[in-house]
Amino acid sequence: MESYKNPPSWALRALQRICPSDLIEEVEGDLFEAYQWRVAEKGDFYARRHYISEVIRCLRYSKIKVQFTQNSSFMLLKNYLKTGFRFLWKTKGYSSLNILGLATGIAVCWLSYIFVSDEYSYDRFFENADQLYRISATMASEDREDSFAGSSYIMGEEFTDRVPGIKASSRFKSGFGLLKVGQETFAQSTRYADPSFFEMFSIQFVQGNAGAFDSPNVTVIDETTAARLGITDIDGSQEIELTLGTEITRFQVLGIFKDLPVNSSLRPRIILPFVFWKTQVPERRLTTWFDINMNTFFQLEKGASQEAVSKSMTDILLAGQDFGEMKVAMGLQPLKEIHMDQELGTGNGIGGSADGQLVTTVTIIGILCLIIASLNYSNFAIGNYLTRLREVAVRKVFGAQKKFVFQQFVSETFISVFIALLVSIGIMALILPVFSEYANKQYTVETIFGSQFLMGGLGLLLVVTVLAGVYPALVISRYTILSSLSGREKKGGRNIFAKSLVVGQFAMAVFLITGMLTINKQLNYMLDFDLGYEDENVVALTFGINDQNEITKFKTELLQIPAVEQVTMNSGYNGTNMNLDDNTSLDVDHIRVDPDFLSMLEIPIVKGRDFDKNLASDFTQSVLINETLAKELGMEDPVGQRIPFKYGDLDQPMVIGVVKDYHTASLHSAIPPLVIYMSPEYLVYRHFLKLNTDNPEVIDQIEAVWKRNFGPNPFNFTFLKDVNERQYELEANIKNMSQSGALIAVVLSCLGLMGVVGIQVRRRLKEVSIRKVVGAAPGQILALFSLRFVGLVILGFTIGIIVTFFFINKWLEEYVNRIDFSWDIGGIAVLITLLVSLATIISQLYKAMYLNPVTYLKEE
Amino acid sequence: MGDFSIGSLEETVLIILLMREESHAVEVAKVYEKHFAQTISIPAIHVVLKRLEKKGLVKSFMGEPTPERGGKRKKIYQGTPSGYRLVSEIQERRQQMWSEVPKPSFNYGIV
């Protein structure tokens, strides 16, 4: 036999890479043959040189348009898609159930993603967002540390001048006035800012501009306000009229700026210059270092260190004021963190911060629902694919490697996920209104198609395909030709997986249900909690009145309304501290009331007596305290004793009685020590009216009295009970969210169970038939199948309850007044899921229980 | 010249194919080198063959693997009737034109 010379192997390998797959056979052969011929004719060297240059020339083939032939990977993919769609169509029922389940999971997860990413997107759109900070401060004494965000007028002045690294600064503060729109006046909140504010926050003007913003009677307004006031063009003659305090002030409108986006912590409508604020306050407030009542924003130089600026601010502050024992440090909070930081808080012109718990709840629900839905899909898919083992075997006989089979099944999952994704958009549109309400957001359908729509969709597509598709594809591609052709299946491994899926799903479902029930119970507990006073049928008005004559007149007129039973006016709760004998101080709340306060709110007196309006000394030197304060002071019988309370005219007042502890604020906090007094020093602010009817006409009569007394000020009333209930809005939102989440999770878990049971039943129809022939009753068949699944479900419950117990207790610890995690909640959760899952199992077993053995036995 | 324009290398390769019943790329190269006394690269011939095939002037089929090709199958090309007609038409027209060139020509110094 003739021996052949081989061309350089690297060149051959290069050729195999370069050459299109449909040409390679011909080209490789031709070049090889030509090589032999040239070797024979002109020698090795010549032939090799030629061979190499011809390999390089093969690059030209890319210019030849080739038709796709059998073994191109595209062709294979087309085949996968085709079989995928056919299979989906063939198993319409199961597929649509499966895809619907997946779509629900995706929709829930997507919505949570929209919500969470929206919460995290706050304030990031400002051009200078990375350089913007606001001043915060920390005060620490021996046993406690308080951090707060806020600053004083002088800080903005001094720090800006003296601290290196600050490029620009603006103070920011909220104000309040009555805005005249047409002939009417409306309550309107305003903002004060310094001239550099507009540059720092890249405020865009559609009309005019802020100009110098350094004269007192100018303003800029946003488009919404401009539209409300009917201002379209700015030529210098436009003015707005604001009633601030008692004076009416006119401001010249310099410009109209674009409304700030919803995901902005600052959303000013009317901006007034700080120069104006300066004219309104006493000199003292401009020079006191720790008169914290505004926010100050700094734009730092690029590269300036946050720590260095904070340090230098602290130094300046400490040089300006002596704090004694108290350790005070200034700090900076990045603008981007304001929304998510609940510790430093918002206020003073900065909008509400995110509800951390709600964000966490939504994240957990989103992730759990996606996982449950993906696991469901896996479970369904494995069962379904087992009917296709022959197809896999045939593919393998024709040369498909494991890799190709894997690819095929993953691409089938991809198809399903893609369809599910489309369906989920519909589902999202359906549940969006409800979701927006629970999340306290104004989401519209456009929100779904927002900027992150494509990214989110693509991400979900990939994640779900991997989560749901990889395992079934792995399982199915591992079958050997022989075992798949013979129709025998490997038992062990897969079953364990399917079973653990069911266990996992039910654990998650029980977690969500128990969580939901606990939150529910906690909320009801707080709503039904006896606050210690009567808030039924009490209307609250809020308006500060200073003049004693006005107070009396208003009260008398209100009492003339027949439906108004009682009226009491108070200052609202304020805080101060009491210096005790042993040089420690005690934080106490105090409130100024009138003689009717305790009797109207039905607050019981434990010791001593109520205020007596006929006793002059009660108005000047007597106080009532609550049980907590008595205990804090260590007084067994405080009545008749003096306490070291000093506020306004009150100094060392006499305790005339002790009231039973009642909740002054929400149940989130404990009952504080409280002093109740009647001194006229403090202005009254809150007016409580006890009604003896719930007829809405009474409100009109009250409003008439209001109009007569307080003229243009808008009339705002609330029912005290509503105010109290609104404090638990967050809990109510979490409850609603978790309720929906739990419901969806249970439905999805049952879908999964249905899949597993259904597949088991279908596979064992012959066995069941034989059992029936031998004489098994339907009940026995039911027991045969359900026992093993009930076992799984119960295992899932146990795991779920243990996990829940841990998490829920953590959550409950945040409440001062809380319920205990009780086993009856767990019991109810288990019972609900058990019943639902039993119903699911039976629905699938129905077929097996009543089948006619002939149908399934005649085949062989 | 029919519906197709055809380049001179394409014409040459087509004529080589028409010389015998069937041939593959290497044989085309051998014949070419014999007649023109210059080398030609195999990929160049491949590109030409594919073009001709697309124009319907040649057809091809896969042959059997042989050891001198390193165990690869060869792709065998044949001229088609339309290929034959096209080439003969071109040759006829050339012949026609050539006959009108005066011989011997004094202009080109050939007597």
HADDOCK unambig.tbl for C-alpha pairs under 7 A between the chains (distance, minus, plus):
assign (segid A and resid 4 and name CA) (segid B and resid 68 and name CA) 6.95 0.50 0.50
assign (segid A and resid 25 and name CA) (segid B and resid 72 and name CA) 6.09 0.50 0.50
assign (segid A and resid 25 and name CA) (segid B and resid 73 and name CA) 6.49 0.50 0.50
assign (segid A and resid 26 and name CA) (segid B and resid 73 and name CA) 6.49 0.50 0.50
assign (segid A and resid 26 and name CA) (segid B and resid 74 and name CA) 5.40 0.50 0.50
assign (segid A and resid 26 and name CA) (segid B and resid 75 and name CA) 5.60 0.50 0.50
assign (segid A and resid 29 and name CA) (segid B and resid 69 and name CA) 4.68 0.50 0.50
assign (segid A and resid 29 and name CA) (segid B and resid 70 and name CA) 6.38 0.50 0.50
assign (segid A and resid 29 and name CA) (segid B and resid 72 and name CA) 5.03 0.50 0.50
assign (segid A and resid 29 and name CA) (segid B and resid 73 and name CA) 6.54 0.50 0.50
assign (segid A and resid 29 and name CA) (segid B and resid 74 and name CA) 6.29 0.50 0.50
assign (segid A and resid 30 and name CA) (segid B and resid 25 and name CA) 6.55 0.50 0.50
assign (segid A and resid 30 and name CA) (segid B and resid 26 and name CA) 5.93 0.50 0.50
assign (segid A and resid 30 and name CA) (segid B and resid 69 and name CA) 6.71 0.50 0.50
assign (segid A and resid 30 and name CA) (segid B and resid 74 and name CA) 6.98 0.50 0.50
assign (segid A and resid 31 and name CA) (segid B and resid 42 and name CA) 6.88 0.50 0.50
assign (segid A and resid 32 and name CA) (segid B and resid 69 and name CA) 5.46 0.50 0.50
assign (segid A and resid 32 and name CA) (segid B and resid 70 and name CA) 6.46 0.50 0.50
assign (segid A and resid 33 and name CA) (segid B and resid 68 and name CA) 5.90 0.50 0.50
assign (segid A and resid 33 and name CA) (segid B and resid 69 and name CA) 4.95 0.50 0.50
assign (segid A and resid 34 and name CA) (segid B and resid 26 and name CA) 5.89 0.50 0.50
assign (segid A and resid 54 and name CA) (segid B and resid 41 and name CA) 6.04 0.50 0.50
assign (segid A and resid 54 and name CA) (segid B and resid 42 and name CA) 6.60 0.50 0.50
assign (segid A and resid 54 and name CA) (segid B and resid 43 and name CA) 6.20 0.50 0.50
assign (segid A and resid 57 and name CA) (segid B and resid 43 and name CA) 6.12 0.50 0.50
assign (segid A and resid 58 and name CA) (segid B and resid 43 and name CA) 5.71 0.50 0.50
assign (segid A and resid 61 and name CA) (segid B and resid 47 and name CA) 6.82 0.50 0.50
